[in-house]
Amino acid sequence: MAVGFMLLYTKLANVLSKKALFYTVIVPFIAFFGAFGFVLYPLSNYIHPEALADKLLGTLGPRFLGPLAILRIWSFCLFYVMAELWGSVVISVLFWGFANQITTVDEAKKFYPLFGLGANVALIFSGRTVKYFSNLRKNLGPGVDGWAISLKAMMSIVVLMGLAICGLYWWVNTFVPLPTRSKKKKEKHKMGTMESLKFLVSSRYIRDLATLVVAYGISINLVEVTWKSKLKAQFPSPNEYSSFMGDFSTATGIATFTMMLLSQFIFDKYGWGVAAKIAPTVLLLTGVGFFSLILFGDPFAPTLAKFGMTPLLAAVYVGAMQNIFSKSAKYSLFDPCKEMAYIPLDEDTKVKGKAAIDVVCNPLGKSGGALIQQFMILTFGSLANSTPYLGGILMVIVLGWLAAAKSLDTQFTALRREEELEKEMEQASVKIPVVAQNESGGTSVGGDLSLNPTAGDSSTS
């Protein structure tokens, strides 16, 4: 789905205006989430071909259990895919792509952390919303489908917020002027889909950006999937699990809000390069700590019992802290750094490179981490046996992440200097001297030769 969307998006980017492209992409998401809450989920017992899936399973055998399980509950699987794509498409591609078009690098250092502040205020409220509906389901009488009621309410909120996004996008396009930089950037010739992919692969700058995104996805997956398996073991009830995740979302929002307040200081004091390296460093340290606790948790059982905790519960809490710190570093520093890196690029590279990275590389990172875990478990028999090797893989990936960040910092700095030089040349008063022949047969250059109006006049003969 992600690869297919990227190909479609690249094609649409060649034929549609930016405004039309935005609405063409976001409206189907809004329509689907509304339809799922009010049509697909209530009719799930009628539209899911469970009898057909059972018949095919008996005919094809257990080797096709996975694909048939998807067929059995296809609307739920489609909802999961659309929810995953929402983050990659609407937030990463549409929102940040639009922000990159109307923001300069200097403005981005000030305002991108503030964008993150707003996003994480929303995360706090969304966590409370999930918590509220989880508690609401507890108080419903028998025979009442609590999931249907809460789903309709939450999908109604999603639809309303989606329409608000469209309205705000229209308002900004109508009343907010684009910066001069965005208007003067040269446009490359329109490329086909395969030509675009070849162009992006050949760009070292885009490859380094892709490395950052894929490395984050794999790294966070290696620790997050393990943590969620422990979380499900500790909270087997759907309501308990949902309630804990609501608290987790709220805590993540608060931590990220705090980090956002510090991020502008980090950008101003230490620059883009240092800010880009904080997220992988935090992920490495907390990830290793989490894996170590899982591997050596049993000896701590007597000590943990004094605090009323089991090793499993301790692993859940430590994993939660690991995810909170890692995600707060991602939202407050990694994401703004990644988005700033697009700003100096020309429009063609910016639009197509961003679509390729955010829509394909994000899912690639997640699936890559899952494949690594599955391979290790099959090889060594269990997650506990593979934990030391997963820790080693995590270290290698994060080191590659840090190397890509260093390389990208060098290229980003060079592009910024080039852009600043172009801006200075445009702002300076450059006068072309008039060359005339004097009476003695020589030449004289008249006029102002200075590159700025304060340099004074000069002439040569």
SULZI-V933997 format. One record per residue. OMEGA is omega in whole degrees, -180 to 180 (NA if undefined). Layout:
omega->OMEGA
omega->OMEGA
This chain:
omega->-178
omega->180
omega->179
omega->178
omega->-180
omega->179
omega->179
omega->-180
omega->179
omega->179
omega->-179
omega->-180
omega->180
omega->-172
omega->-178
omega->172
omega->-179
omega->180
omega->-180
omega->179
omega->180
omega->-178
omega->-180
omega->-178
omega->-171
omega->-176
omega->177
omega->177
omega->-180
omega->-179
omega->-178
omega->-178
omega->175
omega->-180
omega->-179
omega->-178
omega->-172
omega->-178
omega->-172
omega->-178
omega->178
omega->-179
omega->-174
omega->179
omega->-177
omega->-175
omega->178
omega->-176
omega->-177
omega->179
omega->178
omega->179
omega->178
omega->-180
omega->179
omega->179
omega->177
omega->-179
omega->-174
omega->179
omega->-174
omega->179
omega->-178
omega->-179
omega->-178
omega->179
omega->180
omega->176
omega->176
omega->178
omega->-176
omega->-179
omega->-171
omega->-178
omega->177
omega->179
omega->178
omega->177
omega->178
omega->-180
omega->-180
omega->178
omega->177
omega->-180
omega->179
omega->179
omega->-178
omega->-172
omega->-173
omega->-178
omega->-173
omega->-174
omega->-174
omega->-177
omega->-176
omega->176
omega->177
omega->178
omega->180
omega->-180
omega->-173
omega->-175
omega->173
omega->-179
omega->180
omega->177
omega->-178
omega->179
omega->-179
omega->-168
omega->-179
omega->174
omega->178
omega->174
omega->178
omega->177
omega->179
omega->180
omega->-176
omega->166
omega->177
omega->180
omega->178
omega->-179
omega->178
omega->176
omega->178
omega->179
omega->177
omega->178
omega->-179
omega->-178
omega->174
omega->178
omega->179
omega->-179
omega->-180
omega->-173
omega->179
omega->-178
omega->179
omega->180
omega->179
omega->180
omega->-178
omega->179
omega->180
omega->-179
omega->-178
omega->-180
omega->177
omega->-179
omega->-177
omega->178
omega->174
omega->177
omega->180
omega->-179
omega->180
omega->179
omega->177
omega->177
omega->176
omega->177
omega->180
omega->179
omega->179
omega->178
omega->178
omega->-177
omega->-179
omega->179
omega->-177
omega->-169
omega->-178
omega->-180
omega->177
omega->175
omega->-178
omega->-179
omega->-178
omega->-178
omega->-174
omega->-179
omega->-178
omega->178
omega->176
omega->179
omega->-178
omega->-177
omega->174
omega->-175
omega->-178
omega->178
omega->178
omega->-179
omega->179
omega->179
omega->-178
omega->179
omega->-178
omega->-178
omega->178
omega->-180
omega->-180
omega->178
omega->178
omega->176
omega->178
omega->178
omega->178
omega->-176
omega->-180
omega->-180
omega->177
omega->-178
omega->179
omega->-176
omega->-178
omega->179
omega->-179
omega->-179
omega->-174
omega->-180
omega->177
omega->180
omega->-178
omega->175
omega->176
omega->180
omega->179
omega->177
omega->-179
omega->-178
omega->-176
omega->-180
omega->178
omega->180
omega->179
omega->179
omega->-180
omega->179
omega->178
omega->-180
omega->174
omega->176
omega->180
omega->179
omega->179
omega->180
omega->177
omega->178
omega->180
omega->180
omega->-180
omega->176
omega->178
omega->179
omega->179
omega->179
omega->-180
omega->-171
omega->-179
omega->176
omega->180
omega->179
omega->-178
omega->-174
omega->-171
omega->176
omega->-175
omega->-174
omega->179
omega->-180
omega->-179
omega->-177
omega->-178
omega->-178
omega->178
omega->179
omega->178
omega->-179
omega->179
omega->-176
omega->-178
omega->179
omega->178
omega->178
omega->-180
omega->178
omega->180
omega->179
omega->178
omega->-175
omega->-175
omega->-175
omega->-174
omega->179
omega->-179
omega->-176
omega->179
omega->180
omega->-180
omega->180
omega->178
omega->179
omega->178
omega->-179
omega->171
omega->175
omega->179
omega->-180
omega->178
omega->178
omega->178
omega->-179
omega->179
omega->177
omega->177
omega->178
omega->179
omega->-180
omega->179
omega->-179
omega->-178
omega->-178
omega->177
omega->176
omega->178
omega->-175
omega->-174
omega->-175
omega->-175
omega->-179
omega->176
omega->178
omega->-179
omega->-178
omega->177
omega->-177
omega->179
omega->-168
omega->-177
omega->-177
omega->174
omega->-171
omega->-177
omega->178
omega->-178
omega->-176
omega->-175
omega->177
omega->-180
omega->178
omega->-179
omega->-176
omega->-173
omega->-176
omega->-178
omega->-173
omega->177
omega->176
omega->179
omega->177
omega->-180
omega->-179
omega->178
omega->177
omega->179
omega->179
omega->178
omega->-180
omega->-180
omega->179
omega->-179
omega->179
omega->178
omega->-178
omega->-173
omega->171
omega->-179
omega->179
omega->180
omega->180
omega->-178
omega->-176
omega->179
omega->-180
omega->176
omega->176
omega->178
omega->177
omega->178
omega->-179
omega->-180
omega->-179
omega->-179
omega->176
omega->174
omega->176
omega->180
omega->179
omega->178
omega->178
omega->178
omega->179
omega->-179
omega->178
omega->179
omega->-179
omega->180
omega->179
omega->179
omega->179
omega->179
omega->179
omega->178
omega->180
omega->179
omega->178
omega->177
omega->-179
omega->178
omega->179
omega->179
omega->-177
omega->-179
omega->177
omega->-178
omega->179
omega->179
omega->-178
omega->179
omega->-179
omega->-179
omega->179
omega->-180
omega->-174
omega->-177
omega->178
omega->178
omega->179
omega->176
omega->180
omega->-179
omega->178
omega->-176
omega->-179
omega->-175
omega->177
omega->175
omega->-171
omega->-176
omega->-173
omega->179
omega->-178
omega->176
omega->179
omega->177
omega->179
omega->NA
